[in-house]
Amino acid sequence: QRFPTEDHLMIHRHKHEMTLKFPSIKTDNILLNSLPPVIFSDQTPTPTRFLKNCEEVGLFSDIDCSLEHEFRKAQEEENNK
């Protein structure tokens, strides 16, 4: 395949580098049958796990403290009236 410019060639090469390479089922069927099965684990965090991780690193503690501070300040102002 020919490309009009060097940029087009570089983009084409980059596209091939970025694609996932899976073995062809038709041509590699013999190889696939001789290999042990491979289990792929999805590492995408669930919303629950994501929120748990945020709590573990203290992401929400700063927010909670400022909200509590504002709430107490508003209560004190209300009580002083």
Phi and psi in degrees as a GROMACS rama.xvg file:
@    title "Ramachandran Plot"
@    xaxis  label "Phi"
@    yaxis  label "Psi"
@TYPE xy
-111.22  147.757  ARG-2
-122.867  141.267  PHE-3
-66.2174  -31.8205  PRO-4
-135.977  165.149  THR-5
-64.3382  -33.809  GLU-6
-61.8285  -42.4406  ASP-7
-62.1082  -40.5612  HIS-8
-63.7646  -43.9877  LEU-9
-64.1811  -40.1306  MET-10
-64.0552  -41.8169  ILE-11
-63.0739  -44.3813  HIS-12
-64.1505  -42.6471  ARG-13
-62.821  -38.6295  HIS-14
-60.1267  -42.5757  LYS-15
-68.4406  -34.7951  HIS-16
-68.1848  -32.6902  GLU-17
-86.3689  -13.3535  MET-18
-78.7327  148.572  THR-19
-74.8609  139.888  LEU-20
-110.076  107.181  LYS-21
-107.695  145.807  PHE-22
-67.2259  146.041  PRO-23
-71.8657  129.177  SER-24
-67.4567  -37.8054  ILE-25
-67.1645  -48.4817  LYS-26
-83.0992  -26.5028  THR-27
-109.07  21.6699  ASP-28
-60.1575  -39.1151  ASN-29
-65.2417  -42.8633  ILE-30
-65.6603  -39.2299  LEU-31
-65.5785  -36.8402  LEU-32
-70.4631  -25.5745  ASN-33
-88.771  -12.7512  SER-34
-94.4144  149.67  LEU-35
-67.9877  151.317  PRO-36
-64.6471  145.029  PRO-37
-108.526  131.607  VAL-38
-105.056  122.998  ILE-39
-97.2638  131.877  PHE-40
-104.412  128.001  SER-41
-77.8892  119.808  ASP-42
-96.7682  6.63421  GLN-43
-69.7428  124.033  THR-44
-71.6163  141.099  PRO-45
-74.1298  162.092  THR-46
-56.4738  -37.9354  PRO-47
-64.8234  -46.1192  THR-48
-65.6644  -37.6147  ARG-49
-61.6169  -47.1365  PHE-50
-65.5399  -37.551  LEU-51
-62.7437  -43.1947  LYS-52
-63.3982  -38.3868  ASN-53
-63.3706  -40.6218  CYS-54
-66.4983  -39.2065  GLU-55
-62.7249  -36.1095  GLU-56
-88.6092  -0.419938  VAL-57
82.4696  22.1623  GLY-58
-63.7181  -38.2742  LEU-59
-87.3238  -14.4758  PHE-60
-65.6091  -38.2415  SER-61
-63.9496  -39.7409  ASP-62
-66.1407  -45.4778  ILE-63
-60.8881  -43.2729  ASP-64
-62.4763  -43.1844  CYS-65
-68.6699  -36.4937  SER-66
-66.8451  -42.3797  LEU-67
-62.8045  -41.6002  GLU-68
-61.4055  -46.3295  HIS-69
-64.2914  -39.6074  GLU-70
-64.0002  -46.3182  PHE-71
-63.2267  -39.8574  ARG-72
-62.4134  -43.1048  LYS-73
-65.3397  -38.6395  ALA-74
-64.5629  -43.3117  GLN-75
-62.8122  -41.4863  GLU-76
-63.603  -39.0196  GLU-77
-67.321  -40.1226  GLU-78
-69.4493  -29.8303  ASN-79
-77.6521  -11.064  ASN-80
